[in-house]
């Protein structure tokens, strides 16, 4: 089985502070769709930022498709990862949505014509074709989320990492977002979120962070039936 993402004994601390992450280890194999769960402040975003090289751990190692994540390999590593920030506005910065979606491929040398064709197909898939020439500020929150995802998928990443992707989305937009993710055919998906029921629809496995450590690594459906366990981990399932 192909190991797409390996994290081994990862330790990360902000300057002069107690470690936020303490000895984190896990492996994601090809085909894994994984939820990263944990209460606010448990280190989910920090872990994701270590994985993509935005932060450098004090100790431990991370490999992406066998490549160690370190300063000299970051261009190679990031070419394989699609990362969605909590705020879609952090990824949509061009004058129009069409330009946002073509920006990444063109930056990697894809011809303008091919990049535009791919972008228009993604816009159609996401129901955003009518907004191609509008700016992100003219879109609703849900539309911005979809546009940001389209910009990520235009890069054809093998690994998709999303940080709180359903923040601010109403039920209809959450459903549409889930349906698009379920159609994605990449290698590995890792999603950090507090939206437990939504996670249960798009992932099969759960990692639960608490106190800087992974306390649970299990299938997500049985875990969501363990109300007492989730309560102790700061994730009351009914709220």
Secondary structure, DSSP 8 states (H G I E B T S, - for coil): --EEEEEEEEEE--TTS--SEEEEEEEEETT-EEEEE--TTSSHHHHHHHHTTSS--SEEEEEETTEE-SGGGHHHHHTTEEEE-SSGGGT--SSSHHHHHHHHHHHTT--HHHHHHHHHHHHHHTT-GGGTTS-GGGS-HHHHHHHHHHHHHTT--SEEEEESTTTT--HHHHHHHHHHHHH--SSEEEEE-S-HHHHHHH-SEEEEEETTEEEEEEEHHHHTT-HHHHHHTT--TT-
